[in-house]
Amino acid sequence: MTTIAQLCSLIRSKNAGPFVLTFDLMFTDQASYDRVRRTKPITKALLADLYKQQEDDITLVYHDQALAIKASFPRPVFQGEPRDSDCYGGQQYVPLMSIKVSD
């Protein structure tokens, strides 16, 4: 089965300020984006489970014109706090890479 990483040209995470993480998934072509848009392997429920968040706190948007998906939610630890192990939020995308995408 195909993973989301195989269909994207870029998967990244970053801070959207000190209190929010944001994730961008950008697709290599229209067919790959359409496949993910149709099968919806990325849901608020999945993100809530992966990142220990409440579904109501997650914003998930499909950007058809940009062939991209964006998700955002509160950082579990605010940027710069003593327990913050990823100050820029740049390493948080890794769990998304292995999400399976059906045909």
Protein Blocks (a to p, Z undefined) as FASTA:
>chain_A
ZZfklmpcbdcdddebjkbccdddddfbfklmmmmmmnomacfklmmmmnopafklpccd
ddfknopacdddddfbdghiaklcblnopmmmmmmmmpccdZZ
